[in-house]
């Protein structure tokens, strides 16, 4: 008998339907020499210290650090878990071959292998089902290409290493700081200080940013500007820290003519956006609609299980070469809901460039794209996320946005000025994003300039603009996810972010949960879109003297 283990009951039912297996039993579905069973996500976890040695149930500094010579497993203490595990164990003991059909990624591998280990069935032959989507065609294709399960031993090793290192850092550091510093604010109640290998560096980033804002002292400055033919020009020198110096220059040009001394128009192509990985999707939806990272992941997971999008927990923004033939079919199917947007595309000659197709940049999974299945009756979050994924997918095949950036130099009584303006020649992909600002976020470039001629001159309206330097911005989920992806650095450049991904902290699958954990533990709080450290969070970071426990760079390394 062949036994297939899925991660959730819903996925098991999808697989059973495709394989035409329909006899329902308690905890599994069987037929045609096959039994399909399921976990409820994680069923098995690492034992607690007190289960290795009852003396360790008492928290004390003397017992630290505690690192087991060999990690032992136990069932998660949730309703229905022992019964379902017993079903899986019995089936595995009877199996001639076991197929791993848990989520095709690091944590899915860990769920399967831990179940196998606790069942005592690690020596049974295993095969791996690697699913990129849950459409019937994708499931059939994956079953045709079952791999030897041991090809994924390194993935299991990475998952187990993550699990055990979280245990070592989290349990030892949490016990140490709780025993040593268990009183907060002089109260009598003990506080559980929760430390995590990833959550603590993330908290440290938020505390550090909030501190930088608190300590920031704004400095005034003055800018010399002038208005000529409705266009605003800025003085090309530095901003003034003293108003007297700015005033001197202002008086020099009052009642003096303004002359256009130079014109330079450069054509610029803004390439279409790349496809979404999970983190970019979470950032974009948080920025545009304020949806939290956790809610975006939950919505994307629901869309995946409804066969509407491909596997969500991916860190790639590219597709494999072997997907090329499927893309025109998907776009053809999407015409049912996006006919107007897809009409300009020539589906027989799609521009498959290196920003879309790159086998080297696809690891476990390719970018998140729609499957082409028509959506029905989506909830508001699912609709929002589905629309974002679909629009991004269509936009990737649109032409670049072509614009002319014009730089105009002016002069008045030997004082030099400059302004910039943008003229959109062909909107290209930007036509799909009417709500967004056009590609450049530089306000000065948003000006629509009149037709200037070199050498022309006339009256102008010079004035001083007073401003003040701004502090850094508080983290939002969007900017925090970006900083986590780049191990603490705030990087907006796509190419540089791609290069830093290998050293990101957390994974696309866990970053949302880390933010939610910090919120639940009252170390951070939400203030509209902002994420701010609480007094508890500040206190914890102040208590931790060891920089390694709170360093995003070290955790990423």
C-alpha positions as CSV (number, residue, x, y, z in Angstrom):
1,X,0.0,0.0,0.0
2,X,1.1,3.6,-0.8
3,X,0.5,6.2,1.9
4,X,0.3,9.9,1.0
5,X,0.7,12.4,3.9
6,X,-0.7,15.9,3.2
7,X,-0.3,18.9,5.5
8,X,-4.0,19.7,5.9
9,X,-7.3,17.8,5.4
10,X,-8.3,20.2,2.6
11,X,-5.2,19.4,0.5
12,X,-5.7,15.7,1.1
13,X,-9.2,16.0,-0.3
14,X,-7.9,17.9,-3.4
15,X,-5.3,15.1,-4.0
16,X,-7.8,12.3,-3.4
17,X,-10.3,13.9,-5.9
18,X,-7.6,14.2,-8.6
19,X,-6.4,10.6,-8.0
20,X,-10.1,9.4,-8.1
21,X,-9.8,8.0,-4.5
22,X,-13.1,8.4,-2.6
23,X,-13.6,5.9,0.3
24,X,-13.7,8.0,3.4
25,X,-12.3,6.4,6.6
26,X,-11.6,7.9,10.1
27,X,-8.6,10.2,9.5
28,X,-7.9,9.2,5.9
29,X,-9.3,8.5,2.4
30,X,-8.5,5.2,0.6
31,X,-8.8,3.4,-2.7
32,X,-6.8,2.0,-5.6
33,X,-4.1,0.7,-3.3
34,X,-3.5,4.1,-1.7
35,X,-4.3,5.8,1.6
36,X,-4.3,9.6,1.7
37,X,-4.0,11.1,5.2
38,X,-3.2,14.4,6.8
39,X,-1.6,16.4,9.5
40,X,-3.0,19.6,11.0
41,X,0.1,21.7,10.1
42,X,2.7,20.8,12.8
43,X,1.7,17.6,14.8
44,X,5.1,17.0,16.3
45,X,7.5,19.3,18.2
46,X,10.6,19.2,20.3
47,X,10.3,18.1,23.9
48,X,10.5,20.7,26.7
49,X,13.6,20.7,29.1
50,X,11.5,19.2,32.0
51,X,10.7,16.2,29.8
52,X,14.4,15.4,29.6
53,X,15.0,15.8,33.3
54,X,12.2,16.6,35.8
55,X,14.6,18.8,37.8
56,X,14.6,21.2,34.8
57,X,10.9,22.0,35.3
58,X,12.2,24.5,37.9
59,X,13.8,27.5,36.2
60,X,17.2,28.4,37.7
61,X,20.4,30.0,36.5
62,X,22.5,27.0,37.6
63,X,20.8,24.7,35.1
64,X,21.7,26.9,32.1
65,X,22.6,26.5,29.4
66,X,20.8,23.3,28.7
67,X,21.4,21.7,25.3
68,X,20.2,18.0,24.9
69,X,22.8,15.6,23.6
70,X,20.0,14.4,21.3
71,X,16.8,16.2,20.7
72,X,13.6,14.2,21.4
73,X,10.2,14.7,19.9
74,X,6.6,14.8,21.3
75,X,3.1,15.4,20.0
76,X,1.8,19.0,20.1
77,X,-0.9,19.3,22.8
78,X,-3.9,20.1,20.7
79,X,-7.3,18.5,20.5
80,X,-7.5,15.7,18.0
81,X,-3.7,15.4,17.5
82,X,-3.1,12.1,19.4
83,X,-5.9,10.4,17.5
84,X,-4.8,11.7,14.0
85,X,-1.2,10.8,14.7
86,X,-2.2,7.3,15.6
87,X,-4.0,7.0,12.3
88,X,-0.9,8.2,10.4
89,X,1.4,5.9,12.4
90,X,-0.7,2.8,11.8
91,X,-0.9,3.6,8.0
92,X,2.9,4.2,7.8
93,X,3.6,0.9,9.6
94,X,1.6,-0.9,6.9
95,X,2.9,1.2,4.0
96,X,5.3,-0.1,1.3
97,X,6.0,3.5,0.3
98,X,5.3,6.8,1.9
99,X,4.7,10.0,-0.2
100,X,5.4,13.4,1.4
101,X,2.7,15.7,0.2
102,X,3.1,18.4,2.8
103,X,3.8,22.0,1.7
104,X,6.7,22.0,-0.7
105,X,9.2,24.0,1.4
106,X,11.4,23.8,4.5
107,X,8.7,23.7,7.2
108,X,6.6,21.3,5.2
109,X,9.6,19.0,5.0
110,X,10.0,19.3,8.8
111,X,6.4,18.4,9.5
112,X,6.7,15.2,7.4
113,X,10.0,14.1,8.7
114,X,9.1,14.7,12.4
115,X,5.9,12.6,11.9
116,X,8.0,9.9,10.3
117,X,10.6,9.9,13.1
118,X,8.0,9.8,15.9
119,X,6.2,7.0,14.1
120,X,9.4,5.0,13.9
121,X,9.1,4.7,10.1
122,X,12.2,6.6,9.0
123,X,13.6,3.6,7.2
124,X,10.6,3.1,4.9
125,X,11.0,4.1,1.2
126,X,9.9,7.7,0.8
127,X,9.0,9.8,-2.3
128,X,8.4,13.6,-2.5
129,X,5.5,15.3,-4.2
130,X,6.5,18.9,-5.1
131,X,3.5,21.1,-5.7
132,X,3.6,24.6,-7.1
133,X,-0.2,24.9,-7.2
134,X,-3.3,22.9,-6.3
135,X,-5.0,22.8,-9.7
136,X,-5.8,19.3,-11.0
137,X,-3.2,19.6,-13.8
138,X,-0.5,20.6,-11.4
139,X,-1.3,17.7,-9.0
140,X,-1.3,15.2,-11.9
141,X,2.0,16.6,-13.2
142,X,3.6,16.4,-9.7
143,X,2.6,12.8,-9.3
144,X,4.1,11.9,-12.6
145,X,7.4,13.5,-11.4
146,X,7.6,12.0,-7.9
147,X,11.2,12.3,-6.6
148,X,13.2,10.1,-4.2
149,X,12.4,11.6,-0.8
150,X,16.1,11.5,0.2
151,X,17.0,14.1,-2.5
152,X,15.4,16.5,0.0
153,X,17.6,15.4,3.0
154,X,19.5,18.8,2.9
155,X,16.2,20.7,3.1
156,X,15.2,18.6,6.2
157,X,18.7,19.2,7.7
158,X,18.1,23.0,7.2
159,X,14.6,22.8,8.7
160,X,15.8,20.7,11.7
161,X,18.8,23.1,12.2
162,X,16.3,26.0,12.3
163,X,14.0,24.2,14.7
164,X,16.8,23.2,17.1
165,X,18.6,26.5,17.0
166,X,15.3,28.3,17.8
167,X,14.9,25.9,20.8
168,X,18.5,26.4,22.1
169,X,18.4,30.3,21.8
170,X,14.8,30.7,22.8
171,X,14.6,28.4,25.8
172,X,17.9,29.2,27.3
173,X,17.7,33.0,26.8
174,X,14.1,33.2,27.9
175,X,14.9,31.3,31.1
176,X,18.0,33.3,31.8
177,X,16.4,36.7,31.3
178,X,13.2,35.8,33.1
179,X,15.1,34.4,36.2
180,X,17.6,37.2,36.2
181,X,15.4,40.1,35.4
182,X,11.9,38.8,36.2
183,X,10.7,42.0,38.0
184,X,9.4,44.8,35.7
185,X,8.9,48.3,36.9
186,X,9.5,47.5,40.5
187,X,6.3,45.3,40.7
188,X,6.0,42.1,42.6
189,X,4.7,40.0,39.7
190,X,7.3,38.1,37.7
191,X,7.5,38.8,34.0
192,X,8.2,36.2,31.4
193,X,10.9,37.8,29.2
194,X,10.5,36.0,25.8
195,X,13.7,35.9,23.7
196,X,13.8,34.5,20.2
197,X,16.6,33.9,17.7
198,X,14.7,36.1,15.1
199,X,12.1,38.0,17.1
200,X,14.6,39.7,19.4
201,X,16.8,41.3,16.6
202,X,13.5,42.5,14.9
203,X,12.4,44.1,18.2
204,X,15.9,45.6,18.5
205,X,15.5,47.2,15.1
206,X,12.2,48.8,16.1
207,X,13.6,50.1,19.4
208,X,16.7,51.5,17.7
209,X,14.6,53.3,15.2
210,X,12.2,54.7,17.8
211,X,15.2,55.9,19.9
212,X,16.8,57.6,16.8
213,X,13.5,59.5,16.3
214,X,13.2,60.4,20.0
215,X,16.8,61.7,20.0
216,X,16.5,63.6,16.7
217,X,16.8,67.3,17.0
218,X,15.3,69.1,14.0
219,X,17.4,71.8,12.3
220,X,15.8,74.7,10.4
221,X,17.0,75.5,6.9
222,X,16.1,78.0,4.2
223,X,15.9,77.3,0.4
224,X,16.1,79.9,-2.3
225,X,13.5,79.3,-5.0
226,X,11.8,81.2,-7.7
227,X,8.8,80.9,-9.9
228,X,9.2,81.6,-13.7
229,X,6.3,80.9,-16.1
230,X,4.5,78.8,-13.5
231,X,7.5,76.5,-13.0
232,X,9.3,76.4,-9.7
233,X,13.1,76.6,-9.8
234,X,15.5,75.8,-6.9
235,X,18.9,77.4,-6.2
236,X,21.5,74.9,-7.2
237,X,23.8,75.5,-4.2
238,X,23.4,74.0,-0.7
239,X,20.4,74.9,1.5
240,X,21.1,77.7,4.0
241,X,21.4,77.1,7.7
242,X,21.3,80.9,8.4
243,X,18.4,83.0,7.1
244,X,20.7,86.1,6.7
245,X,22.8,84.3,4.0
246,X,19.7,83.3,2.1
247,X,18.2,86.8,2.4
248,X,21.4,88.3,1.0
249,X,21.1,86.1,-2.1
250,X,17.4,86.8,-2.4
251,X,17.9,90.5,-2.5
252,X,20.5,90.1,-5.2
253,X,17.9,88.7,-7.6
254,X,14.8,90.7,-6.7
255,X,13.7,92.8,-9.7
256,X,16.5,91.2,-11.9
257,X,15.4,89.3,-15.0
258,X,15.5,85.5,-15.1
259,X,17.0,83.7,-18.1
260,X,16.8,80.1,-19.3
261,X,20.4,79.2,-19.7
262,X,20.2,75.5,-20.6
263,X,17.8,72.7,-21.6
264,X,18.4,69.0,-21.5
265,X,15.8,66.3,-22.2
266,X,16.6,62.7,-21.6
267,X,14.5,59.8,-22.6
268,X,14.0,57.3,-19.7
269,X,12.5,53.8,-19.8
270,X,10.9,52.6,-16.6
271,X,10.7,48.7,-16.9
272,X,7.5,46.9,-15.8
273,X,7.4,45.6,-12.2
274,X,8.7,42.1,-11.5
275,X,6.4,39.4,-10.3
276,X,5.7,39.0,-6.6
277,X,7.5,37.0,-4.0
278,X,5.7,36.8,-0.7
279,X,7.6,39.6,1.1
280,X,7.1,42.0,-1.9
281,X,3.4,41.1,-2.0
282,X,3.0,41.7,1.7
283,X,4.9,45.1,1.5
284,X,2.9,46.3,-1.5
285,X,-0.5,45.4,0.0
286,X,0.5,46.9,3.3
287,X,1.6,50.1,1.6
288,X,-1.5,50.5,-0.7
289,X,-4.3,49.1,1.6
290,X,-2.8,48.8,5.1
291,X,-3.4,45.0,5.2
292,X,-1.0,43.4,7.8
293,X,1.6,40.9,6.7
294,X,-0.2,38.1,8.6
295,X,-3.6,38.9,6.9
296,X,-1.9,39.0,3.5
297,X,-0.3,35.6,4.0
298,X,-3.6,34.1,5.3
299,X,-5.5,35.5,2.2
300,X,-2.8,34.2,-0.2
301,X,-2.9,30.8,1.5
302,X,-6.7,30.7,1.0
303,X,-6.3,31.7,-2.6
304,X,-3.7,28.9,-3.1
305,X,-6.0,26.3,-1.5
306,X,-8.8,27.5,-3.7
307,X,-6.5,26.8,-6.7
308,X,-6.5,30.5,-7.7
309,X,-2.8,31.3,-7.2
310,X,0.5,29.4,-7.0
311,X,2.4,28.5,-3.8
312,X,2.6,31.6,-1.6
313,X,5.6,31.0,0.6
314,X,8.2,31.8,-2.0
315,X,11.3,34.1,-2.0
316,X,11.6,34.2,-5.8
317,X,10.3,36.9,-8.2
318,X,11.1,34.7,-11.3
319,X,9.6,31.8,-13.3
320,X,11.3,28.7,-14.6
321,X,11.9,28.3,-18.3
322,X,9.6,25.2,-18.4
323,X,6.7,27.5,-17.4
324,X,6.9,29.5,-20.7
325,X,4.2,27.4,-22.5
326,X,1.7,27.8,-19.7
327,X,1.8,31.6,-19.4
328,X,-0.2,32.4,-22.6
329,X,-2.8,29.8,-21.5
330,X,-3.1,31.5,-18.1
331,X,-3.5,34.9,-19.7
332,X,-6.1,33.5,-22.1
333,X,-8.1,32.2,-19.2
334,X,-7.8,35.5,-17.3
335,X,-9.5,37.3,-20.2
336,X,-12.7,36.3,-18.6
337,X,-12.1,38.9,-15.9
338,X,-9.4,41.1,-17.3
339,X,-10.2,41.3,-21.1
340,X,-9.4,45.0,-21.5
341,X,-6.0,44.8,-19.7
342,X,-4.9,41.7,-21.6
343,X,-6.1,42.9,-25.0
344,X,-2.9,44.9,-25.8
345,X,-0.7,41.8,-25.3
346,X,0.3,39.5,-28.1
347,X,0.0,36.2,-26.4
348,X,1.9,34.4,-29.2
349,X,4.9,36.7,-28.7
350,X,5.2,37.5,-25.0
351,X,8.4,39.3,-24.0
352,X,10.0,36.6,-21.8
353,X,13.1,38.5,-20.6
354,X,15.5,37.9,-17.8
355,X,13.4,39.9,-15.4
356,X,10.6,37.3,-15.8
357,X,12.4,34.0,-16.6
358,X,15.6,33.0,-14.7
359,X,16.1,29.4,-13.6
360,X,19.0,30.3,-11.4
361,X,16.9,32.6,-9.3
362,X,14.1,30.0,-8.6
363,X,15.0,27.8,-5.6
364,X,12.1,25.9,-4.0
365,X,9.3,27.8,-5.8
366,X,8.8,30.4,-8.5
367,X,7.0,33.7,-8.1
368,X,3.4,34.0,-7.1
369,X,1.1,34.1,-10.1
370,X,-2.5,33.4,-10.8
371,X,-3.4,29.9,-12.1
372,X,-6.0,31.1,-14.5
373,X,-8.9,29.5,-12.6
374,X,-11.8,32.0,-12.4
375,X,-12.4,33.4,-8.9
376,X,-15.9,33.3,-7.3
377,X,-17.2,34.7,-4.1
378,X,-13.9,35.9,-2.6
379,X,-13.8,37.7,0.8
380,X,-12.5,41.3,0.8
381,X,-8.9,40.4,1.8
382,X,-8.7,37.6,-0.7
383,X,-10.2,39.9,-3.5
384,X,-7.6,42.6,-2.6
385,X,-4.7,40.2,-2.7
386,X,-5.9,38.4,-5.8
387,X,-6.3,41.7,-7.7
388,X,-2.8,42.7,-6.7
389,X,-1.2,39.4,-7.9
390,X,-3.2,39.4,-11.1
391,X,-2.4,43.0,-12.0
392,X,1.3,42.5,-11.3
393,X,1.3,39.4,-13.4
394,X,-0.3,41.1,-16.4
395,X,1.9,44.2,-16.0
396,X,5.1,42.2,-16.1
397,X,4.4,41.5,-19.9
398,X,3.5,45.2,-20.7
399,X,5.9,47.5,-22.4
400,X,8.1,49.9,-20.4
401,X,6.8,53.3,-19.4
402,X,8.6,55.8,-21.7
403,X,9.1,59.3,-20.4
404,X,11.2,62.3,-21.1
405,X,12.9,63.9,-18.0
406,X,13.7,67.5,-18.8
407,X,16.3,69.4,-16.8
408,X,16.1,73.2,-17.2
409,X,18.8,75.6,-16.0
410,X,18.1,79.2,-15.3
411,X,20.1,82.2,-14.0
412,X,19.3,85.5,-12.4
413,X,22.1,88.1,-11.7
414,X,24.7,85.2,-11.8
415,X,22.7,83.1,-9.3
416,X,22.1,79.6,-10.8
417,X,18.8,77.7,-10.6
418,X,17.5,74.4,-11.9
419,X,14.2,72.5,-12.2
420,X,13.1,69.2,-13.6
421,X,9.9,67.9,-15.2
422,X,8.6,64.7,-16.5
423,X,6.5,64.1,-19.7
424,X,5.0,60.7,-20.1
425,X,5.3,59.8,-23.8
426,X,4.0,56.2,-23.5
427,X,2.4,55.1,-20.2
428,X,3.1,51.4,-20.9
429,X,2.6,49.3,-17.7
430,X,1.7,52.4,-15.6
431,X,-1.7,52.4,-17.2
432,X,-2.6,49.4,-15.1
433,X,-1.9,51.3,-11.8
434,X,-4.1,54.4,-12.0
435,X,-4.1,54.8,-8.2
436,X,-0.3,55.0,-7.9
437,X,1.9,57.9,-8.5
438,X,3.6,57.5,-11.8
439,X,7.0,55.7,-11.6
440,X,9.1,58.4,-10.0
441,X,8.3,59.5,-6.5
442,X,10.5,62.6,-6.8
443,X,7.9,65.5,-6.5
444,X,10.1,67.9,-8.3
445,X,10.0,65.7,-11.4
446,X,6.2,65.5,-11.3
447,X,6.0,69.1,-12.7
448,X,4.6,69.5,-16.2
449,X,6.9,72.2,-17.6
450,X,6.0,74.8,-20.2
451,X,7.9,74.8,-23.5
452,X,11.0,76.7,-22.6
453,X,13.5,78.1,-25.2
454,X,17.2,78.6,-24.4
455,X,18.0,82.3,-24.0
456,X,14.5,83.4,-23.2
457,X,14.1,85.7,-20.2
458,X,11.5,87.6,-18.2
459,X,10.3,88.5,-14.8
460,X,10.2,85.9,-12.0
461,X,9.0,85.7,-8.4
462,X,11.8,84.7,-6.0
463,X,11.1,83.7,-2.5
464,X,12.6,81.9,0.5
465,X,11.1,78.6,1.7
466,X,11.7,77.8,5.3
467,X,11.9,74.1,6.3
468,X,13.3,71.8,8.9
469,X,15.2,68.5,8.7
470,X,13.0,65.5,9.3
471,X,13.8,62.5,11.6
472,X,13.9,59.0,10.3
473,X,10.5,57.4,9.8
474,X,9.0,54.9,12.2
475,X,8.7,51.4,10.9
476,X,5.5,50.3,9.1
477,X,5.0,46.6,8.3
478,X,6.1,47.5,4.7
479,X,9.4,49.0,5.7
480,X,10.0,46.4,8.5
481,X,9.5,43.5,6.1
482,X,12.0,45.2,3.7
483,X,14.5,45.6,6.6
484,X,14.1,41.9,7.7
485,X,14.6,40.8,4.1
486,X,17.9,42.7,3.9
487,X,19.1,41.8,7.5
488,X,18.5,45.2,9.0
489,X,19.3,47.4,6.0
490,X,16.7,49.5,4.4
491,X,17.1,48.8,0.7
492,X,14.7,49.9,-2.0
493,X,16.8,48.9,-5.0
494,X,15.5,45.6,-6.3
495,X,18.9,44.3,-7.5
496,X,20.6,45.0,-4.2
497,X,17.7,43.5,-2.2
498,X,17.9,40.4,-4.3
499,X,21.6,40.1,-3.5
500,X,21.0,40.5,0.3
501,X,18.1,38.0,0.4
502,X,20.4,35.1,1.3
503,X,21.2,36.9,4.6
504,X,17.7,38.0,5.4
505,X,16.3,37.3,8.9
506,X,13.3,35.1,9.1
507,X,11.8,33.6,5.9
508,X,8.9,34.7,3.7
509,X,6.8,32.1,5.6
510,X,7.7,33.3,9.1
511,X,8.2,37.1,9.0
512,X,4.5,37.9,9.4
513,X,4.3,35.5,12.4
514,X,7.3,37.2,14.0
515,X,5.6,40.6,13.8
516,X,2.4,39.1,15.3
517,X,4.4,37.4,18.1
518,X,5.9,40.7,19.1
519,X,2.5,42.3,19.1
520,X,0.9,39.5,21.2
521,X,3.8,39.7,23.7
522,X,3.2,43.5,24.1
523,X,6.8,44.3,23.0
524,X,5.4,46.4,20.1
525,X,2.1,48.0,19.3
526,X,0.3,49.2,16.2
527,X,-0.5,52.9,15.7
528,X,-2.5,53.0,12.5
529,X,0.2,51.9,9.9
530,X,3.1,52.4,12.3
531,X,4.8,49.7,14.5
532,X,6.2,51.2,17.7
533,X,8.1,49.7,20.6
534,X,6.2,49.5,24.0
535,X,7.9,50.2,27.4
536,X,8.1,46.4,27.8
537,X,9.9,46.1,24.4
538,X,12.3,48.9,25.2
539,X,13.1,47.4,28.7
540,X,13.8,44.0,27.2
541,X,16.3,45.4,24.6
542,X,17.9,47.5,27.4
543,X,18.3,44.3,29.5
544,X,20.0,42.4,26.8
545,X,23.7,43.2,26.9
546,X,24.9,40.6,24.5
547,X,24.8,42.3,21.0
548,X,24.7,38.9,19.3
549,X,21.2,38.2,20.7
550,X,19.9,41.4,19.1
551,X,22.0,41.7,15.9
552,X,20.0,41.4,12.6
553,X,23.3,41.1,10.7
554,X,24.5,38.2,12.8
555,X,21.2,36.4,12.7
556,X,21.1,36.8,8.9
557,X,24.6,35.5,8.6
